Amino acid sequence: MSKFYIYQINHFDPNLFGRRKRRLTLLFAAIYPLFMLSFQIAVNFLNIKANLLLIISLPICLALYFYLIFKIKSGLKQIKTIGDIEFTRHSIKKRIGDSFAEYDFRTIEKLELHKYLPDATSGNNNRYFSYILKIIFINSYAESIVVSDKPEDKRQNLSIVDTMKTLKKLIQPEIIIKL
């Protein structure tokens, strides 16, 4: 069906790393509306000339904007591609480095997919995310891996969420998608 990249996060707390990157992305998205709102309030209610206000506030806003871009993209050094995971009709095939593991769906109790990090490499930060895929086996063993949203094959347009929705219709284990 589909093949996706597996990432390794070189941070002492990957969940904290993910929360920080999501907050920075939200702040980045809120800069422009906040700037425009404060600009309009200052011009209309405080009677400050628009030219003077623009000369003062634009460099501050641009500096904050570029600082946030730098902070968001600086975390990319801590994310490395270490392998891939492939979903078929009967199993999950996982390759990390030289090791290979294949998990039959009969041995899996539950699959959970959680949104993790926005993709800072693409032009559209709101569309692509990396996800945490948690595989819970029948014997209560659980494995969590960070998976890309975009498939390895550039010609396919099937995301990991679409793949999980398709698998939900085809296989027996419970599939939970938390976006």
Short mmCIF file of the C-alpha atoms (twelve columns), coordinates in Angstrom:
data_MODEL
# 
_entry.id   MODEL 
# 
loop_
_atom_site.group_PDB 
_atom_site.id 
_atom_site.type_symbol 
_atom_site.label_atom_id 
_atom_site.label_alt_id 
_atom_site.label_comp_id 
_atom_site.label_asym_id 
_atom_site.label_seq_id 
_atom_site.Cartn_x 
_atom_site.Cartn_y 
_atom_site.Cartn_z 
_atom_site.pdbx_PDB_model_num 
ATOM 1   C CA . MET A 1   0.000   0.000   0.000  1 
ATOM 2   C CA . SER A 2   2.233   2.833   1.255  1 
ATOM 3   C CA . LYS A 3   5.749   3.386   2.532  1 
ATOM 4   C CA . PHE A 4   6.726   6.206   4.931  1 
ATOM 5   C CA . TYR A 5   9.960   7.454   6.508  1 
ATOM 6   C CA . ILE A 6   10.822  6.766   10.152 1 
ATOM 7   C CA . TYR A 7   12.480  9.613   12.045 1 
ATOM 8   C CA . GLN A 8   14.730  9.722   15.083 1 
ATOM 9   C CA . ILE A 9   14.437  12.759  17.363 1 
ATOM 10  C CA . ASN A 10  17.751  13.553  19.105 1 
ATOM 11  C CA . HIS A 11  16.272  15.282  22.139 1 
ATOM 12  C CA . PHE A 12  16.079  14.163  25.754 1 
ATOM 13  C CA . ASP A 13  12.268  14.572  25.760 1 
ATOM 14  C CA . PRO A 14  10.689  14.140  22.295 1 
ATOM 15  C CA . ASN A 15  7.207   15.099  23.564 1 
ATOM 16  C CA . LEU A 16  8.522   18.399  24.961 1 
ATOM 17  C CA . PHE A 17  10.345  18.996  21.674 1 
ATOM 18  C CA . GLY A 18  7.083   18.475  19.763 1 
ATOM 19  C CA . ARG A 19  5.090   20.794  22.045 1 
ATOM 20  C CA . ARG A 20  7.681   23.569  21.682 1 
ATOM 21  C CA . LYS A 21  7.729   23.323  17.894 1 
ATOM 22  C CA . ARG A 22  3.909   23.379  17.706 1 
ATOM 23  C CA . ARG A 23  3.798   26.479  19.955 1 
ATOM 24  C CA . LEU A 24  6.407   28.253  17.856 1 
ATOM 25  C CA . THR A 25  4.421   27.456  14.712 1 
ATOM 26  C CA . LEU A 26  1.228   28.857  16.256 1 
ATOM 27  C CA . LEU A 27  3.059   32.006  17.334 1 
ATOM 28  C CA . PHE A 28  4.513   32.318  13.836 1 
ATOM 29  C CA . ALA A 29  1.007   32.107  12.353 1 
ATOM 30  C CA . ALA A 30  -0.352  34.692  14.809 1 
ATOM 31  C CA . ILE A 31  2.285   37.396  14.166 1 
ATOM 32  C CA . TYR A 32  0.671   38.943  11.086 1 
ATOM 33  C CA . PRO A 33  -2.895  39.240  12.451 1 
ATOM 34  C CA . LEU A 34  -1.600  40.621  15.764 1 
ATOM 35  C CA . PHE A 35  0.612   43.116  13.957 1 
ATOM 36  C CA . MET A 36  -2.256  44.319  11.773 1 
ATOM 37  C CA . LEU A 37  -4.642  44.579  14.724 1 
ATOM 38  C CA . SER A 38  -2.208  46.532  16.879 1 
ATOM 39  C CA . PHE A 39  -1.330  48.762  13.918 1 
ATOM 40  C CA . GLN A 40  -4.993  49.618  13.319 1 
ATOM 41  C CA . ILE A 41  -5.608  50.276  17.029 1 
ATOM 42  C CA . ALA A 42  -2.576  52.566  17.248 1 
ATOM 43  C CA . VAL A 43  -3.538  54.528  14.133 1 
ATOM 44  C CA . ASN A 44  -7.273  54.849  14.822 1 
ATOM 45  C CA . PHE A 45  -7.485  55.191  18.602 1 
ATOM 46  C CA . LEU A 46  -4.095  56.568  19.668 1 
ATOM 47  C CA . ASN A 47  -3.892  58.962  16.690 1 
ATOM 48  C CA . ILE A 48  -0.326  57.989  15.802 1 
ATOM 49  C CA . LYS A 49  0.696   58.698  12.214 1 
ATOM 50  C CA . ALA A 50  0.805   55.545  10.107 1 
ATOM 51  C CA . ASN A 51  4.193   56.366  8.539  1 
ATOM 52  C CA . LEU A 52  5.874   56.859  11.912 1 
ATOM 53  C CA . LEU A 53  4.305   53.736  13.360 1 
ATOM 54  C CA . LEU A 54  5.328   51.673  10.330 1 
ATOM 55  C CA . ILE A 55  8.935   52.871  10.565 1 
ATOM 56  C CA . ILE A 56  9.071   51.939  14.261 1 
ATOM 57  C CA . SER A 57  7.116   48.677  14.342 1 
ATOM 58  C CA . LEU A 58  8.011   47.012  11.047 1 
ATOM 59  C CA . PRO A 59  11.669  46.242  11.955 1 
ATOM 60  C CA . ILE A 60  10.556  44.815  15.306 1 
ATOM 61  C CA . CYS A 61  7.936   42.618  13.671 1 
ATOM 62  C CA . LEU A 62  10.335  41.444  10.958 1 
ATOM 63  C CA . ALA A 63  13.010  40.649  13.542 1 
ATOM 64  C CA . LEU A 64  10.515  38.549  15.514 1 
ATOM 65  C CA . TYR A 65  9.349   36.883  12.304 1 
ATOM 66  C CA . PHE A 66  12.872  35.869  11.235 1 
ATOM 67  C CA . TYR A 67  13.768  34.804  14.774 1 
ATOM 68  C CA . LEU A 68  10.795  32.418  14.832 1 
ATOM 69  C CA . ILE A 69  11.709  31.024  11.399 1 
ATOM 70  C CA . PHE A 70  15.228  30.392  12.699 1 
ATOM 71  C CA . LYS A 71  13.923  28.690  15.872 1 
ATOM 72  C CA . ILE A 72  11.478  26.493  13.959 1 
ATOM 73  C CA . LYS A 73  14.044  25.365  11.386 1 
ATOM 74  C CA . SER A 74  16.861  24.940  13.913 1 
ATOM 75  C CA . GLY A 75  15.175  21.814  15.238 1 
ATOM 76  C CA . LEU A 76  15.620  20.097  11.888 1 
ATOM 77  C CA . LYS A 77  19.183  19.198  12.876 1 
ATOM 78  C CA . GLN A 78  17.743  17.033  15.652 1 
ATOM 79  C CA . ILE A 79  15.522  15.046  13.268 1 
ATOM 80  C CA . LYS A 80  17.142  12.272  11.228 1 
ATOM 81  C CA . THR A 81  15.667  9.738   8.825  1 
ATOM 82  C CA . ILE A 82  16.650  6.290   10.081 1 
ATOM 83  C CA . GLY A 83  14.436  3.937   8.101  1 
ATOM 84  C CA . ASP A 84  11.030  3.304   6.618  1 
ATOM 85  C CA . ILE A 85  7.776   1.599   7.416  1 
ATOM 86  C CA . GLU A 86  5.531   -0.035  4.844  1 
ATOM 87  C CA . PHE A 87  1.881   -0.945  5.260  1 
ATOM 88  C CA . THR A 88  0.552   -3.878  3.257  1 
ATOM 89  C CA . ARG A 89  -2.794  -5.668  3.380  1 
ATOM 90  C CA . HIS A 90  -1.457  -8.355  5.725  1 
ATOM 91  C CA . SER A 91  1.425   -6.827  7.678  1 
ATOM 92  C CA . ILE A 92  3.598   -3.895  8.634  1 
ATOM 93  C CA . LYS A 93  7.197   -4.025  7.387  1 
ATOM 94  C CA . LYS A 94  9.683   -1.897  9.304  1 
ATOM 95  C CA . ARG A 95  13.275  -1.255  8.220  1 
ATOM 96  C CA . ILE A 96  15.631  0.650   10.515 1 
ATOM 97  C CA . GLY A 97  19.201  0.645   9.285  1 
ATOM 98  C CA . ASP A 98  20.113  -2.965  8.542  1 
ATOM 99  C CA . SER A 99  17.393  -4.489  10.722 1 
ATOM 100 C CA . PHE A 100 14.094  -5.628  9.287  1 
ATOM 101 C CA . ALA A 101 10.923  -6.547  11.167 1 
ATOM 102 C CA . GLU A 102 7.573   -7.652  9.872  1 
ATOM 103 C CA . TYR A 103 4.472   -7.566  12.068 1 
ATOM 104 C CA . ASP A 104 1.426   -9.532  11.001 1 
ATOM 105 C CA . PHE A 105 -1.869  -7.793  11.781 1 
ATOM 106 C CA . ARG A 106 -3.020  -10.874 13.720 1 
ATOM 107 C CA . THR A 107 -0.362  -10.107 16.365 1 
ATOM 108 C CA . ILE A 108 -1.388  -6.446  16.693 1 
ATOM 109 C CA . GLU A 109 -4.134  -5.375  19.068 1 
ATOM 110 C CA . LYS A 110 -4.227  -1.640  18.369 1 
ATOM 111 C CA . LEU A 111 -2.620  1.071   16.204 1 
ATOM 112 C CA . GLU A 112 -2.629  4.675   17.464 1 
ATOM 113 C CA . LEU A 113 -1.663  7.698   15.387 1 
ATOM 114 C CA . HIS A 114 -0.975  11.070  17.077 1 
ATOM 115 C CA . LYS A 115 -0.030  14.369  15.412 1 
ATOM 116 C CA . TYR A 116 3.519   15.278  16.442 1 
ATOM 117 C CA . LEU A 117 5.503   17.953  14.564 1 
ATOM 118 C CA . PRO A 118 4.683   20.374  11.766 1 
ATOM 119 C CA . ASP A 119 6.946   19.955  8.768  1 
ATOM 120 C CA . ALA A 120 9.240   22.984  8.586  1 
ATOM 121 C CA . THR A 121 10.781  21.942  5.274  1 
ATOM 122 C CA . SER A 122 7.710   22.366  3.082  1 
ATOM 123 C CA . GLY A 123 6.321   25.731  2.099  1 
ATOM 124 C CA . ASN A 124 2.956   24.988  3.691  1 
ATOM 125 C CA . ASN A 125 3.471   24.365  7.409  1 
ATOM 126 C CA . ASN A 126 -0.188  23.636  8.103  1 
ATOM 127 C CA . ARG A 127 -0.577  20.705  5.749  1 
ATOM 128 C CA . TYR A 128 2.182   18.257  6.637  1 
ATOM 129 C CA . PHE A 129 2.977   16.845  10.039 1 
ATOM 130 C CA . SER A 130 5.012   14.022  11.373 1 
ATOM 131 C CA . TYR A 131 3.080   11.559  13.506 1 
ATOM 132 C CA . ILE A 132 3.773   9.203   16.387 1 
ATOM 133 C CA . LEU A 133 2.623   5.717   15.465 1 
ATOM 134 C CA . LYS A 134 2.120   3.498   18.481 1 
ATOM 135 C CA . ILE A 135 1.796   -0.215  17.777 1 
ATOM 136 C CA . ILE A 136 0.306   -2.198  20.672 1 
ATOM 137 C CA . PHE A 137 0.681   -5.954  20.335 1 
ATOM 138 C CA . ILE A 138 -1.566  -8.678  21.758 1 
ATOM 139 C CA . ASN A 139 1.091   -9.610  24.351 1 
ATOM 140 C CA . SER A 140 0.921   -5.990  25.748 1 
ATOM 141 C CA . TYR A 141 4.245   -4.979  24.194 1 
ATOM 142 C CA . ALA A 142 4.087   -1.484  22.686 1 
ATOM 143 C CA . GLU A 143 6.348   0.258   20.213 1 
ATOM 144 C CA . SER A 144 6.281   3.962   19.325 1 
ATOM 145 C CA . ILE A 145 7.918   5.450   16.249 1 
ATOM 146 C CA . VAL A 146 7.884   8.876   14.613 1 
ATOM 147 C CA . VAL A 147 6.585   8.603   11.042 1 
ATOM 148 C CA . SER A 148 6.386   11.131  8.211  1 
ATOM 149 C CA . ASP A 149 3.062   12.182  6.761  1 
ATOM 150 C CA . LYS A 150 4.278   12.229  3.176  1 
ATOM 151 C CA . PRO A 151 4.885   8.875   1.485  1 
ATOM 152 C CA . GLU A 152 8.345   7.863   0.382  1 
ATOM 153 C CA . ASP A 153 7.140   7.564   -3.216 1 
ATOM 154 C CA . LYS A 154 6.663   11.099  -4.544 1 
ATOM 155 C CA . ARG A 155 4.045   9.986   -7.070 1 
ATOM 156 C CA . GLN A 156 1.610   8.819   -4.385 1 
ATOM 157 C CA . ASN A 157 -0.580  11.406  -2.746 1 
ATOM 158 C CA . LEU A 158 -1.742  9.160   0.104  1 
ATOM 159 C CA . SER A 159 -0.885  10.466  3.584  1 
ATOM 160 C CA . ILE A 160 -0.400  8.322   6.685  1 
ATOM 161 C CA . VAL A 161 -3.846  9.382   7.927  1 
ATOM 162 C CA . ASP A 162 -5.450  8.215   4.670  1 
ATOM 163 C CA . THR A 163 -3.515  4.960   4.910  1 
ATOM 164 C CA . MET A 164 -4.759  4.398   8.473  1 
ATOM 165 C CA . LYS A 165 -8.349  5.136   7.413  1 
ATOM 166 C CA . THR A 166 -8.014  2.591   4.611  1 
ATOM 167 C CA . LEU A 167 -6.491  0.026   6.973  1 
ATOM 168 C CA . LYS A 168 -9.354  0.616   9.400  1 
ATOM 169 C CA . LYS A 169 -11.703 -0.787  6.760  1 
ATOM 170 C CA . LEU A 170 -9.483  -3.753  5.862  1 
ATOM 171 C CA . ILE A 171 -7.965  -5.156  9.058  1 
ATOM 172 C CA . GLN A 172 -9.142  -6.454  12.429 1 
ATOM 173 C CA . PRO A 173 -7.010  -4.452  14.949 1 
ATOM 174 C CA . GLU A 174 -8.451  -1.273  16.398 1 
ATOM 175 C CA . ILE A 175 -7.075  1.921   14.807 1 
ATOM 176 C CA . ILE A 176 -7.214  5.237   16.692 1 
ATOM 177 C CA . ILE A 177 -6.366  8.491   14.900 1 
ATOM 178 C CA . LYS A 178 -5.887  11.561  17.123 1 
ATOM 179 C CA . LEU A 179 -5.371  14.736  15.131 1 
# 
